[in-house]
Amino acid sequence: PHTRKESVLSMYRHEITEIAPHTWCLSEFRLVNAFLIEGEEKAALVDTGCGIGDLAGEVRALTDKPLIILLTHTHFDHDGGVFEFPGVPVYVNPLDGEHAEEDHKNMEKLMGTTDYNKMRRFYIQSRGPIRCPDLDQEELLKLVPNHPTEGSYPWHPVNDGDVIDLGGRTIKAILTPGHTPGSTCFLDAENHILFSGDCANISIILERQPENDMRLVDICNHTMTKLWNQESSFEQLAVGHDAVTLDKQIVRDYRDLSAGLLDGSITGKYEETGFRKGDVARLGMAELWYQCDA
């Protein structure tokens, strides 16, 4: 007989959307996205979500190719599913990878714990009512693993400009700091898709800086300028949250918004919206929480 856990897993599965040939979004109950890219020889999983539900089973139902994991950054809602894939190589920019354990410890300031399962529960309870209000939150909580999760994992470096060959399909790594120092986008130029993680979503979060220093806004502006300078190679962004794909024009909007904040032509204001609190400014498609407290 099936256990209650297995029953919930069968009812609550990742929402899968094919966004290009052999390319899928696996939405972790609209809390966060992972993306599967399949080549002729192997497949790459861009981000792994929090580790809620059966991501590994969903991936293996889509491809039987050897797998690698490409992390856009090391926040727990993007690397928390790594532990479902023992032995699978994980690639991350060293600027994030070398500080991954520190980043996870810093989550204690926000969540009061470094335990992955407690963080997963917190994430469902805080984000679920906003991102997936139609789903039963108690049922989602039952998808949190019963076993403890290790706090670290082995990783391999991926650097700016590196090209990952999947066999007949290549993915280029682009260092895009701002949200984190080692945030990395992955470009599939053949299919005109930029996998952007949290570098560019409907909203961008930059942590509040001491004395409201604008250093991260300046870094964000350089990142968006760098991306827009190669906009001819992509048409859409495959994003981490709040959508599956977005039009590339949002990159230009973030470039112009961050430039306006830096030169004073745009000013933001303090807001508290949902689970976000801080100073925010908007332009076109872009919403930049540039001094974010939560």
Legacy VTK file of the C-alpha trace (Angstrom):
# vtk DataFile Version 3.0
C-alpha trace
ASCII
DATASET POLYDATA
POINTS 294 float
0.000 0.000 0.000
1.097 3.559 -0.688
2.111 5.679 2.259
0.567 9.083 2.874
3.838 10.694 1.688
3.733 8.804 -1.616
0.096 9.770 -2.095
0.876 13.463 -1.652
3.822 13.175 -4.045
1.575 11.704 -6.727
-0.938 14.528 -6.328
1.513 17.390 -5.973
4.092 17.255 -8.745
6.335 19.873 -10.293
4.587 21.864 -13.009
6.488 21.113 -16.227
6.513 23.496 -19.192
8.460 22.877 -22.404
9.927 26.261 -23.365
12.017 25.071 -26.337
12.926 21.721 -27.915
14.415 19.468 -25.220
14.159 22.325 -22.708
11.782 22.311 -19.753
10.867 24.432 -16.760
10.214 22.363 -13.649
8.358 24.690 -11.314
8.547 23.721 -7.660
4.891 24.507 -6.987
5.460 28.060 -8.296
7.782 28.743 -5.374
10.930 28.585 -7.546
11.954 27.267 -10.969
14.510 24.755 -12.172
15.247 24.231 -15.878
16.332 21.067 -17.678
18.408 21.400 -20.866
19.022 18.207 -22.855
21.775 17.755 -25.398
22.683 14.723 -27.494
25.163 13.373 -24.945
24.137 14.771 -21.561
21.692 17.088 -19.830
22.083 20.073 -17.538
19.765 21.031 -14.682
19.900 24.774 -14.040
19.134 25.195 -10.324
17.385 22.638 -8.141
14.779 24.507 -6.110
14.428 24.092 -2.356
14.242 20.308 -2.417
10.472 20.015 -1.939
8.804 17.111 -3.739
10.412 14.676 -6.180
12.514 16.761 -8.569
14.882 13.880 -9.301
11.983 11.677 -10.370
10.611 14.404 -12.651
14.016 14.920 -14.254
14.530 11.214 -14.877
11.082 10.974 -16.457
12.200 13.566 -19.011
15.727 12.345 -19.785
17.972 9.361 -19.194
21.119 11.235 -20.281
24.020 11.721 -17.848
23.286 14.812 -15.783
25.175 17.854 -14.513
23.858 20.663 -12.303
24.515 24.340 -13.080
23.740 26.699 -10.202
22.910 30.326 -10.919
23.759 31.066 -7.266
23.901 29.346 -3.902
20.818 30.631 -2.074
19.059 27.660 -0.495
15.930 28.026 -2.646
18.118 27.339 -5.703
20.563 24.747 -4.364
18.376 22.987 -1.790
17.510 20.205 -4.230
21.159 19.355 -4.949
21.006 16.636 -2.326
18.473 14.675 -4.390
21.209 14.015 -6.956
24.068 12.172 -5.217
27.117 11.813 -7.441
25.883 14.349 -10.005
28.548 17.039 -10.653
27.549 20.503 -9.424
28.995 23.616 -11.079
28.950 27.057 -9.483
30.994 30.235 -9.783
33.718 30.211 -7.085
32.619 33.641 -5.807
29.458 31.901 -4.603
30.751 28.378 -4.121
33.521 29.391 -1.719
30.983 31.182 0.450
28.058 28.771 0.127
28.290 27.512 3.700
28.581 31.090 4.946
25.513 32.035 2.896
23.543 29.207 4.420
24.618 30.231 7.915
23.494 33.773 7.132
20.010 32.394 6.525
19.835 31.943 10.295
19.525 35.735 10.593
16.343 35.599 8.551
14.877 32.229 9.495
16.388 31.450 12.869
17.793 28.133 11.637
20.396 26.579 9.357
18.374 23.357 9.068
17.341 22.863 5.449
14.027 21.247 6.315
13.065 24.090 8.634
14.054 26.546 5.902
11.920 24.630 3.401
8.937 24.827 5.752
9.535 28.536 6.306
9.719 29.066 2.557
6.384 27.330 1.978
4.727 29.226 4.823
6.053 32.639 3.777
6.023 32.354 -0.043
3.293 29.795 -0.611
0.276 32.009 0.218
1.548 34.575 -2.309
3.039 32.473 -5.116
0.669 29.480 -5.056
-2.425 30.468 -3.045
-4.572 27.858 -4.805
-2.504 24.972 -3.437
-3.091 23.448 -0.016
-0.196 24.710 2.073
-0.490 21.860 4.567
-0.164 19.375 1.709
2.943 21.189 0.464
4.467 20.979 3.940
4.082 17.184 3.771
6.442 17.189 0.766
9.341 18.459 2.876
11.820 15.569 3.316
11.705 13.605 6.557
15.448 12.962 6.533
18.036 15.613 7.454
19.963 17.351 4.675
23.692 17.926 4.682
24.708 21.583 4.886
27.349 21.398 2.167
28.111 19.607 -1.086
31.092 19.197 -3.419
31.174 21.561 -6.386
33.228 22.337 -9.473
34.069 25.872 -10.644
32.355 27.482 -13.614
33.745 30.861 -14.617
32.723 33.780 -16.790
32.868 32.750 -20.445
33.088 29.002 -19.827
31.266 26.892 -22.419
29.507 23.691 -21.363
29.149 21.165 -24.195
26.106 18.920 -23.857
26.672 17.284 -27.242
25.309 19.198 -30.206
24.299 21.958 -27.827
26.459 24.409 -25.894
25.691 26.590 -22.890
27.789 29.664 -22.070
28.309 30.892 -18.497
28.081 34.662 -17.940
29.086 36.103 -14.558
26.307 38.499 -13.509
26.908 39.731 -9.941
24.473 41.801 -7.933
21.986 39.481 -6.248
25.057 37.519 -5.082
28.765 38.049 -5.923
28.930 34.894 -8.050
25.498 34.970 -9.668
25.792 33.411 -13.116
23.464 33.333 -16.116
23.613 30.493 -18.628
23.122 31.355 -22.294
21.633 28.952 -24.817
22.293 31.091 -27.900
20.972 28.478 -30.334
17.524 28.673 -28.740
17.874 32.358 -27.758
17.290 31.692 -24.043
19.138 33.254 -21.107
18.706 31.267 -17.898
18.924 34.116 -15.424
18.108 32.690 -11.990
17.562 35.674 -9.697
19.801 38.012 -11.694
16.690 39.301 -13.499
13.176 38.353 -12.412
9.987 40.388 -12.335
11.618 41.689 -9.142
15.294 41.873 -8.190
16.404 41.846 -4.559
19.604 43.592 -3.480
20.331 43.514 0.240
20.298 46.774 2.181
23.820 48.131 2.510
25.366 49.978 5.459
24.351 53.649 5.328
22.338 52.790 2.202
25.489 52.577 0.111
24.689 52.209 -3.610
27.499 49.754 -4.376
25.161 46.890 -5.277
23.064 49.150 -7.505
26.253 50.078 -9.370
27.162 46.397 -9.715
23.634 45.648 -10.939
23.947 48.411 -13.539
27.217 46.962 -14.846
25.631 43.496 -14.996
22.577 44.675 -16.921
24.754 46.719 -19.292
26.918 43.645 -19.877
23.872 41.513 -20.657
22.194 44.112 -22.870
25.392 44.471 -24.904
24.817 40.881 -26.047
21.022 41.015 -26.298
21.134 39.853 -29.927
21.987 36.357 -28.627
18.775 35.894 -26.611
15.086 36.737 -26.893
13.756 35.577 -23.549
14.863 35.017 -19.991
14.114 31.778 -18.161
13.743 33.162 -14.648
13.902 31.900 -11.095
10.586 33.150 -9.723
7.134 34.593 -10.446
7.057 33.595 -14.136
8.578 30.957 -16.417
9.994 33.246 -19.109
10.172 37.019 -19.583
10.886 39.190 -22.611
14.503 40.342 -22.830
13.421 44.003 -22.683
13.348 43.670 -18.913
17.160 43.662 -18.971
17.176 47.072 -20.651
14.617 48.324 -18.121
16.830 47.197 -15.228
19.841 48.841 -16.867
17.997 52.150 -17.194
16.396 51.893 -13.746
19.694 51.254 -11.976
21.348 54.068 -13.954
18.548 56.417 -12.881
18.972 55.495 -9.235
22.708 56.166 -9.494
22.423 59.585 -11.171
19.440 60.689 -9.073
16.948 60.953 -11.921
14.928 58.121 -10.330
14.142 57.830 -6.634
12.515 54.946 -4.852
10.532 54.675 -1.643
10.157 52.309 1.283
7.429 49.680 0.892
6.229 46.522 2.577
4.639 44.167 0.041
3.997 40.512 0.774
7.203 39.076 2.215
9.357 41.994 0.968
10.325 45.097 2.897
12.709 47.820 1.770
13.371 50.602 -0.689
12.031 49.880 -4.159
11.900 51.626 -7.548
10.166 50.646 -10.790
10.573 51.343 -14.490
8.805 49.559 -17.334
8.893 45.826 -16.578
11.549 46.242 -13.860
11.060 46.309 -10.101
14.295 46.768 -8.135
14.380 46.308 -4.378
17.717 48.016 -4.057
17.868 48.349 -0.279
15.916 45.286 0.789
15.489 44.337 4.456
13.610 41.060 3.889
LINES 1 295
294 0 1 2 3 4 5 6 7 8 9 10 11 12 13 14 15 16 17 18 19 20 21 22 23 24 25 26 27 28 29 30 31 32 33 34 35 36 37 38 39 40 41 42 43 44 45 46 47 48 49 50 51 52 53 54 55 56 57 58 59 60 61 62 63 64 65 66 67 68 69 70 71 72 73 74 75 76 77 78 79 80 81 82 83 84 85 86 87 88 89 90 91 92 93 94 95 96 97 98 99 100 101 102 103 104 105 106 107 108 109 110 111 112 113 114 115 116 117 118 119 120 121 122 123 124 125 126 127 128 129 130 131 132 133 134 135 136 137 138 139 140 141 142 143 144 145 146 147 148 149 150 151 152 153 154 155 156 157 158 159 160 161 162 163 164 165 166 167 168 169 170 171 172 173 174 175 176 177 178 179 180 181 182 183 184 185 186 187 188 189 190 191 192 193 194 195 196 197 198 199 200 201 202 203 204 205 206 207 208 209 210 211 212 213 214 215 216 217 218 219 220 221 222 223 224 225 226 227 228 229 230 231 232 233 234 235 236 237 238 239 240 241 242 243 244 245 246 247 248 249 250 251 252 253 254 255 256 257 258 259 260 261 262 263 264 265 266 267 268 269 270 271 272 273 274 275 276 277 278 279 280 281 282 283 284 285 286 287 288 289 290 291 292 293
